[in-house]
Amino acid sequence: MSTGRQKSDKAQPGVSFASSLTAPAARPRFAPIMPDSAARSVRVPSRARQRSFLVALRLKVFGRRRRLLVDRNYQLRSALRSVLGTSVLVGLLVFVLYRINLESSLDLQQMAPFMREGLRRWDRITLLSLILGGLVFLAGVFLVELMETHRTAGALHNLRRRLEELRCGRFTAQLKLRRHDNFPELEKAFNDVVASLRSRTEGEVATLGRLSAQARDLLREQDQGNPSRVRILAEALQQSLEEMRCRKSDLLEP
């Protein structure tokens, strides 16, 4: 009995090993796959942030105007004038730096003749680098000048449009400049002038309404056959007209 139990005990490891071979392997656990809609929702905020940054940068530089050249003739003329003035200084700087480099190269050639070809090639590379750097600098000056004149030309363009509205008799015109436009004091001065003209026009309209009411009373009294009352109303009407004429004549005085 003891020997049979020992045999069965010895056979158990083999059985367990066989059962472990035949047992189904445990399924590996994979991370859950993100659906396409969720992936797109993750990418959309980053794109939205980039777009909002670009929009904010454009508004900071150009404001709400989408065109860089508002007044083409003025802006290009001013930018070219600045580039021409700066190009003289850049040319002098390139010449001085090249001459200094050339003198140093000649000294090295005298001390080490075997380096002559390499130094000459280096001189040509230095000259081309200086010229290219000067051209890039001039291009930057041209772009910066266009952006600066954009702030001036945009303000003047806006003012010209509001003045055209004012010339057509629209006293509701309001000048509103961008935050970075030049001449911000024009906004307050123009709006104050328009407010003054509007208040004066409102006063004249009220005066005309009063004169119209006096004329109606005058006609009614005349129809009723009341000459004394008609005379009083006629004198009041004449006085009101004279006051209006004096106010208008004051506007024409220098």
C-alpha positions in Angstrom: 0.0 0.0 0.0 2.7 2.4 0.9 4.6 1.6 -2.3 1.4 2.2 -4.4 0.8 5.6 -2.7 4.4 6.5 -3.3 4.0 5.7 -7.0 0.8 7.7 -7.2 2.5 10.6 -5.5 5.4 10.4 -8.0 3.0 10.3 -10.9 1.2 13.4 -9.8 3.9 15.9 -11.0 3.8 14.4 -14.5 0.0 14.7 -14.5 0.2 18.3 -13.4 2.8 19.0 -16.0 0.7 17.4 -18.8 -2.4 19.2 -17.6 -0.5 22.5 -17.7 0.6 21.7 -21.3 -3.0 20.9 -22.4 -4.6 23.7 -20.4 -5.6 26.7 -22.6 -3.2 29.6 -22.4 -4.3 32.7 -20.7 -5.4 35.4 -23.0 -3.1 38.4 -23.0 -4.6 41.6 -21.8 -4.4 44.4 -24.4 -4.9 48.1 -23.8 -8.3 49.3 -25.0 -8.2 50.6 -28.5 -9.3 54.3 -28.7 -12.1 54.8 -31.2 -11.5 57.1 -34.2 -14.0 59.7 -32.9 -12.1 60.0 -29.6 -8.8 60.2 -31.4 -10.1 63.0 -33.5 -11.5 64.8 -30.5 -8.0 64.7 -29.0 -6.4 66.1 -32.1 -9.1 68.8 -32.7 -8.2 70.9 -29.5 -4.5 71.1 -30.6 -5.5 72.3 -34.0 -7.9 74.7 -32.6 -5.2 76.1 -30.3 -2.8 76.5 -33.2 -5.5 78.2 -35.3 -6.4 80.5 -32.4 -2.7 81.4 -31.9 -2.3 82.3 -35.6 -5.5 84.3 -35.6 -4.4 86.2 -32.4 -1.0 86.9 -34.1 -2.6 88.2 -37.2 -5.0 90.4 -35.3 -2.1 91.8 -33.2 0.0 92.6 -36.3 -2.7 93.6 -38.9 -5.8 94.0 -36.8 -9.1 93.2 -38.5 -7.8 94.2 -41.9 -6.8 91.3 -44.1 -4.8 93.3 -46.6 -1.2 94.4 -45.9 -1.3 97.1 -48.6 -4.1 99.4 -47.7 -2.6 102.4 -49.6 -0.3 100.7 -52.1 1.4 103.9 -53.5 2.1 105.4 -50.1 3.3 102.2 -48.4 5.5 101.0 -51.2 7.0 104.5 -51.7 7.8 104.8 -48.0 9.2 101.2 -47.8 11.4 101.7 -50.8 12.7 105.0 -49.4 13.6 103.3 -46.2 15.3 100.5 -48.0 17.4 102.8 -50.2 18.5 104.8 -47.1 19.4 101.7 -45.2 21.1 100.0 -48.2 23.8 102.8 -48.2 24.7 102.0 -44.6 24.6 98.2 -45.2 26.8 98.6 -48.3 29.4 100.6 -46.3 29.3 98.0 -43.5 29.8 95.1 -45.9 32.7 97.0 -47.6 34.5 97.7 -44.3 34.0 94.1 -43.0 35.3 92.6 -46.3 38.3 94.9 -46.3 39.2 93.9 -42.8 38.8 90.2 -43.6 40.9 90.7 -46.8 43.7 92.3 -44.9 43.8 89.5 -42.4 43.8 87.0 -45.3 46.7 88.7 -47.0 48.7 88.6 -43.8 48.0 84.9 -43.4 49.0 84.2 -47.1 52.4 85.9 -46.5 53.0 83.8 -43.4 51.7 80.6 -44.9 51.8 80.6 -48.7 50.5 77.0 -48.9 47.1 78.2 -47.5 46.7 80.7 -50.4 44.0 78.8 -52.3 42.0 78.0 -49.2 42.1 81.6 -47.9 41.0 82.9 -51.3 38.1 80.5 -51.3 37.3 81.6 -47.8 37.4 85.3 -48.8 34.8 84.6 -51.6 32.6 82.7 -49.2 32.8 85.6 -46.7 31.9 88.2 -49.3 28.9 86.2 -50.5 27.8 85.7 -46.9 28.0 89.4 -46.2 26.1 90.3 -49.3 23.4 87.6 -48.5 23.1 88.8 -45.0 22.8 92.4 -46.2 20.0 91.4 -48.6 18.1 89.5 -45.9 18.4 92.5 -43.6 17.1 94.9 -46.3 14.2 92.5 -46.9 13.4 92.6 -43.2 13.5 96.4 -43.2 11.2 96.4 -46.2 8.7 94.2 -44.5 8.8 96.0 -41.2 8.3 99.3 -43.0 5.2 97.9 -44.8 3.8 96.8 -41.4 4.5 100.2 -39.8 3.0 102.2 -42.7 0.0 99.8 -42.6 -0.8 101.2 -39.2 -0.7 104.7 -40.6 -2.4 104.0 -44.0 -5.2 102.0 -42.3 -6.0 104.8 -39.9 -6.1 107.4 -42.7 -8.2 105.1 -44.9 -10.7 104.7 -42.1 -10.8 108.4 -41.5 -11.3 109.1 -45.2 -14.3 106.8 -45.3 -15.9 108.4 -42.2 -15.3 111.9 -43.7 -17.1 110.7 -46.9 -20.0 109.7 -44.7 -20.0 113.1 -43.0 -19.9 114.8 -46.3 -23.0 113.0 -47.4 -24.8 114.3 -44.3 -24.6 111.2 -42.1 -23.9 112.7 -38.6 -24.1 109.2 -37.1 -20.6 108.4 -38.4 -18.2 107.2 -35.7 -14.4 106.7 -36.2 -13.1 103.6 -34.5 -9.4 102.8 -34.9 -7.5 99.7 -34.1 -5.6 99.4 -30.9 -2.2 99.5 -32.7 -3.0 102.2 -35.3 -1.0 105.3 -35.4 -2.6 108.7 -34.6 -5.1 107.4 -32.0 -5.9 110.9 -31.0 -7.8 111.3 -34.3 -10.5 109.0 -33.0 -11.5 111.3 -30.1 -11.1 114.5 -32.1 -13.3 113.2 -35.0 -16.0 111.8 -32.8 -16.1 115.1 -30.8 -16.6 117.1 -34.0 -19.4 114.7 -35.2 -21.1 114.9 -31.8 -20.9 118.7 -31.9 -22.4 118.8 -35.4 -25.1 116.4 -34.4 -26.1 118.4 -31.4 -26.2 121.6 -33.4 -28.3 119.9 -36.1 -30.7 118.6 -33.5 -31.0 122.2 -32.1 -31.7 123.5 -35.6 -34.3 120.8 -36.1 -36.0 121.8 -32.9 -35.9 125.4 -34.0 -37.5 124.6 -37.3 -40.2 122.6 -35.5 -40.9 125.6 -33.4 -41.0 127.9 -36.4 -43.4 125.5 -38.1 -45.7 125.6 -35.1 -45.6 129.4 -35.1 -46.5 129.5 -38.8 -49.5 127.2 -38.2 -50.7 129.4 -35.3 -50.3 132.4 -37.6 -52.4 130.9 -40.3 -55.0 129.8 -37.9 -55.3 133.3 -36.3 -55.5 134.8 -39.7 -58.3 132.5 -40.7 -60.1 133.5 -37.5 -59.8 137.2 -38.3 -57.6 138.2 -35.3 -55.2 140.8 -36.6 -53.6 141.7 -33.3 -52.8 138.0 -32.6 -51.5 137.6 -36.1 -49.1 140.6 -35.7 -47.7 139.1 -32.4 -47.1 135.7 -34.0 -45.5 137.3 -37.1 -43.1 139.3 -34.9 -42.2 136.2 -32.9 -41.6 134.3 -36.2 -39.4 137.0 -37.6 -37.4 137.1 -34.4 -36.8 133.3 -34.5 -35.7 133.5 -38.1 -33.3 136.3 -37.3 -31.7 134.3 -34.5 -31.2 131.4 -36.8 -29.6 133.6 -39.4 -27.2 135.0 -36.8 -26.2 131.6 -35.7 -25.5 130.5 -39.3 -23.6 133.7 -40.0 -21.4 133.0 -37.0 -20.3 129.7 -38.5 -19.0 131.5 -41.6 -16.8 133.9 -39.8 -13.0 133.1 -39.9 
